[in-house]
Amino acid sequence: MKPTQIGLLLLAAGASRRMGTPKQLLPIQGRSLLRHLAEISIASLCDPVIAVLGASPHQIRPEIEDLPLQIIENQHWQSGMGTSISTGLAALLEQKPTLKAMLILVCDQPFVSTALIDQLVVAYQSTNYQIVATTYLETIGVPALLSDRYFSELLRLNSDTGARQIIQQHLNETYTIDFPKGAIDLDTPDQYQAFLAQSH
C-alpha cells in the first residue's frame, strides 16, 4: 500500500489531429509514449492510477491493459480536456472515496518522470499549499497536483477548460516546481522528430 491518499489521472483521450497518428502510440525508448507514462505513473507515490482514453480506444487500450491501473473511456472527449478531468476524477473517487488530492498528467510530455511526480507529491505533503504545479516558459500548468478543496470545481469541468485555468484562479495557493522540459510536448511530426534527435 502506498502511503498517500493521492490519485493520478493520465489524460490520453485526444485525437492527435496535428500529429496525423495517435501520439499515444509514438515509440519512446522502446515502448509507446502512453505505456512509458503509464509505467512512470504506476511507479510513483500516487495510488490509484487511472488512464482516460477517448479517441481510438480499441487501438490504444491494448498498450496498457496489462498494467495495474484502471482504464476508463470518456465518451465526451471531443468536448475537450475538461470532460476527461471530470470523468477521471469521478472514477478516482469511486475507487477511493477518501482521496485527498489528485495529480494530473497529459500524454504528450515525454520528459515527465517518476521522480518529478514524487517531487510534486512530497511538496504537497510538506507544505501548506493546496496546489503544486510545474512551471515552464512562463507557464504554470501540468503535471499538477490539486487537493480535494478543488474537487467540486474539477468535477464541473465540461469543455476545453482544463486544470490550468483553475490553477490561475488560485495562484496564491499554488506552489511551483521548475520543469523546463515540460515545454516540450509532442503535438506534431516535427516536434516528435526534434524530440528523437534531442534524446540521442
Backbone hydrogen bonds, N-H to C=O, Kabsch-Sander energy under -0.5 kcal/mol:
donor,donor_aa,acceptor,acceptor_aa,energy
4,T,2,K,-1.2
7,G,5,Q,-0.5
7,G,101,A,-2.1
8,L,48,P,-2.5
9,L,103,L,-3.1
10,L,8,L,-0.5
10,L,50,I,-2.9
11,L,9,L,-0.7
11,L,105,L,-2.8
12,A,10,L,-0.6
12,A,52,V,-2.6
20,G,16,S,-2.1
25,L,22,P,-1.7
26,L,23,K,-1.5
28,I,31,R,-4.5
31,R,28,I,-1.4
33,L,26,L,-1.8
34,L,24,Q,-2.8
36,H,32,S,-2.8
37,L,33,L,-2.3
38,A,34,L,-2.5
39,E,35,R,-2.8
40,I,36,H,-1.8
41,S,37,L,-2.1
42,I,38,A,-2.4
43,A,39,E,-1.8
44,S,41,S,-1.3
47,D,6,I,-2.6
50,I,8,L,-2.7
51,A,70,Q,-2.7
52,V,10,L,-2.7
53,L,51,A,-0.6
53,L,72,I,-3.0
54,G,12,A,-0.6
54,G,55,A,-0.6
55,A,13,A,-2.4
59,Q,56,S,-0.7
60,I,56,S,-1.7
61,R,57,P,-3.1
63,E,60,I,-1.8
64,I,61,R,-1.8
65,E,61,R,-1.4
67,L,64,I,-2.1
69,L,67,L,-2.4
70,Q,49,V,-2.3
72,I,51,A,-2.5
74,N,53,L,-3.3
74,N,72,I,-0.5
75,Q,73,E,-0.9
77,W,74,N,-1.4
79,S,76,H,-2.2
80,G,77,W,-1.8
82,G,159,S,-2.1
83,T,80,G,-1.2
83,T,159,S,-0.6
84,S,80,G,-0.8
84,S,81,M,-0.5
85,I,81,M,-2.0
86,S,82,G,-2.5
87,T,83,T,-2.2
88,G,84,S,-2.4
89,L,85,I,-2.8
90,A,86,S,-2.0
91,A,87,T,-1.6
92,L,88,G,-2.3
93,L,89,L,-2.6
94,E,90,A,-1.6
95,Q,91,A,-1.9
96,K,92,L,-2.8
99,L,96,K,-1.7
100,K,5,Q,-3.1
101,A,5,Q,-1.5
102,M,146,L,-2.7
103,L,7,G,-2.8
104,I,144,A,-3.1
105,L,9,L,-2.9
107,C,11,L,-1.7
109,Q,106,V,-0.9
112,V,109,Q,-1.5
117,I,113,S,-2.2
118,D,114,T,-2.8
119,Q,115,A,-1.8
120,L,116,L,-1.9
121,V,117,I,-2.0
122,V,118,D,-2.8
123,A,119,Q,-2.1
124,Y,120,L,-2.1
125,Q,121,V,-2.5
126,S,122,V,-2.0
127,T,123,A,-0.7
127,T,124,Y,-0.6
130,Q,173,E,-1.0
131,I,173,E,-1.7
132,V,145,L,-2.4
133,A,175,Y,-2.6
134,T,141,G,-1.9
134,T,143,P,-1.0
135,T,177,I,-2.1
136,Y,139,T,-2.0
139,T,136,Y,-2.0
141,G,134,T,-2.8
141,G,139,T,-0.6
144,A,104,I,-1.4
145,L,132,V,-3.4
146,L,102,M,-2.9
147,S,130,Q,-2.2
148,D,100,K,-2.4
150,Y,147,S,-2.0
151,F,148,D,-1.1
154,L,150,Y,-2.5
155,L,151,F,-2.8
156,R,152,S,-0.7
156,R,153,E,-0.6
157,L,154,L,-1.1
165,Q,162,G,-0.6
166,I,162,G,-0.9
167,I,163,A,-2.6
168,Q,164,R,-2.4
169,Q,165,Q,-1.2
170,H,166,I,-0.5
170,H,167,I,-1.6
171,L,168,Q,-0.7
173,E,170,H,-1.8
174,T,171,L,-1.6
175,Y,131,I,-3.0
177,I,133,A,-2.2
179,F,135,T,-2.7
182,G,179,F,-2.8
183,A,180,P,-1.6
184,I,181,K,-1.4
185,D,183,A,-0.9
186,L,108,D,-1.7
187,D,185,D,-0.9
192,Y,188,T,-2.0
193,Q,189,P,-2.5
194,A,190,D,-2.4
195,F,191,Q,-2.2
196,L,192,Y,-2.4
197,A,193,Q,-2.3
198,Q,194,A,-2.0
199,S,195,F,-1.9
200,H,196,L,-1.0
